Amino acid sequence: MNDPRHVLVVGGTSGIGLEVARHFAAAGDDVVLTGRDHGRAESVAKELGGTARGLALELTEVDAIATALTSVERVDHLVLSAVDRDHNTAAEYNTAGALQLVTLKLVGYTEVVHAVLPRMGRDASIVVFGGLAKDRPYPGSTTVSTVNGGVIGMVHTLAAELAPIRVNAVHPAIVGDSPYWSAKPTAVLEGFRSRTPTGRLPAMADVVDSVAFLLRNPSVNGVNLPVDGGWLLQ
C-alpha cells in the first residue's frame, strides 16, 4: 500500500475544486483544502472525512498568503483551482474587477507556489486551472481570456524554474454538471453540446480524472491540457 500523499487544493470548497479534494480524500490521502470562508472550509473538510482539514485563504490578499499556509507542513500535490468570474469589456472596462481576477490567478497562484515551495520535494507536482476562454473568447471575456492565456506562460516558466517539480495546467471547456453551468437553461447547454464532437459536455468527473493524471504521471510536464470533448475542433 502506498503512503498517503499530501494534497493541497486551493479553492477546494465548491465546484470542481471540491470534487478534486473529494477524490484524494476518498483515496486516503492527507488533504488540505482552502476557501475564502474559514467556517465553510472547515465544514467541507469535515464532510470529506479522514484527515482532511480546511483553511481560510484569500488569494487577492497576496501578502497574507504565506501566513495563511503556515500550518501546511508538506505538499506532494498542489492544485490551484480557485476561480472568480469577471464579465468585463474594453468598452465598459471595470478596472477593479479586472485587477481582482488578475491578482487572484496570476499573482495569487504564484504566491501560493512561492509560499509552499520549501515544503515540496523533488517528486512533487502542481496543476493550475485555466480555461478555454483563452481560445474561444466571448463578449465580456476580456479579463478572463487574458488571464487564462497568462496561465500558459505561468505553466511554462514554473516548469522551467521549479524543475524537477512538474507543473501542468488543465483548461476545461463548459462543464455541464458544474454548479455554474448546470443552472443554465437546457437550450443553452444543448447549443454547446451540439457543437462538441463527442456529443456530450465534459463532466466534473472528467476534469478530476485529468487533474489526477497530470499530477501522477512523471513524464508529463509543462502541458496545457484542454478538456473539451474536441470542442476546439469545431
C-alpha positions in Angstrom: 0.0 0.0 0.0 1.4 3.4 -1.0 1.9 6.1 1.7 -0.7 8.8 1.7 0.1 11.8 -0.4 -0.2 15.3 1.0 -2.5 17.3 -1.3 -3.2 21.0 -1.1 -6.3 22.1 -3.1 -6.6 25.9 -3.2 -10.2 26.7 -4.0 -11.5 23.3 -2.7 -14.8 24.3 -1.1 -17.0 24.2 -4.1 -17.4 23.1 -7.7 -14.6 21.2 -9.4 -12.0 22.1 -6.7 -14.3 20.3 -4.2 -14.5 17.3 -6.4 -10.7 17.2 -6.7 -10.4 17.3 -2.9 -13.1 14.6 -2.5 -11.2 12.4 -5.0 -8.0 12.5 -3.0 -9.6 12.3 0.4 -11.5 9.1 -0.8 -8.2 7.7 -1.8 -6.9 8.0 1.8 -4.6 11.0 1.1 -4.0 13.8 3.5 -6.0 16.7 2.0 -5.9 20.4 2.9 -8.4 22.5 1.1 -8.8 26.2 1.2 -11.7 28.7 0.7 -12.4 32.3 1.4 -14.6 31.5 4.4 -13.0 29.6 7.3 -16.2 28.1 8.5 -17.1 26.8 5.1 -13.6 25.3 4.6 -13.8 23.5 7.9 -17.3 22.2 7.2 -16.3 20.8 3.8 -13.2 19.2 5.2 -15.3 17.5 7.9 -17.7 16.3 5.3 -14.8 14.7 3.4 -13.7 12.9 6.5 -10.4 11.2 7.1 -7.6 13.6 7.8 -8.9 16.4 5.6 -8.8 19.9 7.0 -9.8 23.3 5.8 -8.1 26.7 5.9 -9.2 30.2 5.1 -7.3 31.8 2.2 -8.0 34.9 0.2 -5.8 34.9 -3.0 -6.3 38.6 -3.6 -4.7 39.4 -0.3 -1.3 38.3 -1.5 0.8 39.5 1.4 -1.2 37.2 3.8 -1.0 34.0 1.7 2.2 32.7 3.3 0.9 33.2 6.8 -2.4 31.5 6.0 -0.5 28.4 4.8 2.0 28.2 7.7 0.3 25.1 9.1 0.8 23.1 5.9 3.8 21.1 6.6 4.3 19.1 3.4 2.9 19.3 -0.2 3.2 16.4 -2.7 0.5 17.6 -5.0 -0.7 21.3 -5.3 -3.9 22.0 -7.2 -4.7 25.7 -7.8 -8.4 25.7 -8.7 -9.8 28.8 -7.2 -11.7 30.9 -9.7 -13.6 34.2 -9.9 -15.9 35.3 -12.7 -15.4 38.7 -14.3 -17.7 39.9 -17.0 -15.7 42.8 -18.5 -15.4 44.5 -21.8 -12.9 47.1 -23.2 -15.8 49.4 -24.0 -17.1 49.4 -20.4 -13.9 48.4 -18.5 -14.2 47.8 -14.8 -10.6 48.0 -13.6 -11.5 46.9 -10.1 -13.0 43.6 -11.3 -10.1 43.1 -13.7 -7.5 43.7 -11.1 -9.2 41.3 -8.7 -9.1 38.4 -11.2 -5.6 39.1 -12.4 -4.4 39.3 -8.8 -6.2 36.1 -7.8 -5.0 33.9 -10.6 -1.7 35.2 -11.8 -0.2 36.8 -8.7 -2.1 34.8 -6.0 -1.5 31.4 -7.6 2.2 32.1 -8.0 2.5 33.4 -4.4 1.0 30.1 -3.2 3.7 28.2 -5.0 6.3 30.6 -3.5 4.9 30.1 0.0 4.8 26.3 0.0 7.9 25.6 -2.2 10.2 24.8 0.7 7.7 22.0 1.7 7.7 20.4 -1.7 10.0 17.5 -2.6 11.7 16.7 -5.9 8.8 14.4 -6.9 6.1 17.0 -6.2 3.7 18.2 -8.9 1.4 21.2 -9.5 -1.8 21.6 -11.5 -3.1 25.0 -12.4 -6.6 25.7 -13.6 -7.1 27.8 -16.7 -10.0 27.7 -19.2 -10.8 27.7 -22.8 -11.9 31.3 -22.9 -8.2 31.8 -23.9 -9.1 30.1 -27.2 -12.8 30.9 -27.5 -13.2 34.5 -26.3 -16.8 35.9 -26.0 -18.2 39.3 -25.3 -17.3 40.1 -21.8 -14.4 37.8 -21.5 -11.7 40.5 -21.9 -10.1 39.7 -18.5 -11.0 36.0 -18.3 -9.5 35.3 -21.8 -6.3 37.4 -21.0 -5.8 35.7 -17.6 -6.3 32.2 -18.9 -3.8 33.0 -21.7 -1.4 34.1 -18.9 -1.8 30.6 -17.3 0.0 29.2 -20.3 3.1 31.4 -19.7 2.8 30.7 -15.9 3.0 26.9 -16.5 5.9 27.1 -18.9 8.0 29.4 -16.7 7.3 27.5 -13.5 8.0 24.1 -15.1 11.4 25.5 -16.1 12.1 27.3 -12.8 11.0 24.6 -10.4 12.4 21.5 -12.2 12.3 18.7 -11.3 8.9 19.6 -9.8 6.4 19.2 -12.6 3.9 21.9 -13.4 0.9 21.5 -15.8 -2.5 23.1 -16.4 -6.0 21.9 -17.2 -8.2 24.1 -19.3 -11.8 22.8 -19.1 -14.5 23.8 -21.6 -18.1 24.1 -20.5 -18.5 21.6 -17.7 -22.2 20.6 -17.9 -22.7 19.4 -14.4 -20.8 22.0 -12.6 -22.8 24.3 -10.3 -22.4 27.3 -12.6 -23.3 25.6 -15.9 -25.9 23.2 -14.6 -28.1 26.1 -13.6 -28.2 27.4 -17.2 -31.3 26.7 -19.4 -31.3 23.4 -21.2 -31.3 25.1 -24.6 -28.1 27.0 -23.8 -26.3 23.8 -22.8 -27.7 21.9 -25.8 -26.3 24.6 -28.1 -22.8 23.9 -26.8 -23.3 20.1 -26.7 -24.4 20.0 -30.3 -21.0 21.5 -31.4 -19.0 19.0 -29.4 -17.7 16.0 -31.5 -18.2 13.6 -28.6 -21.9 14.6 -28.3 -21.5 15.4 -24.6 -20.2 18.2 -22.5 -17.3 17.5 -20.1 -18.3 16.5 -16.6 -16.7 17.4 -13.4 -15.5 13.7 -13.1 -13.7 14.1 -16.4 -11.8 17.2 -15.2 -10.9 15.5 -11.9 -9.6 12.5 -13.8 -7.4 14.9 -15.9 -6.1 16.6 -12.8 -5.2 13.2 -11.2 -3.4 12.2 -14.4 -1.4 15.4 -14.6 -0.4 15.1 -11.0 0.7 11.5 -11.1 2.3 11.0 -14.5 6.1 11.6 -14.1 6.7 12.3 -17.7 4.0 15.0 -18.3 5.4 18.4 -17.7 4.7 21.9 -19.0 1.5 20.8 -20.6 -1.7 22.9 -21.0 -4.4 20.2 -21.4 -7.8 21.1 -22.8 -10.7 19.0 -21.5 -13.3 19.8 -24.1 -14.5 16.7 -25.9 -13.0 18.1 -29.1 -14.9 21.4 -28.9 -12.0 23.4 -30.2 -12.1 21.3 -33.4 -15.4 22.9 -34.4 
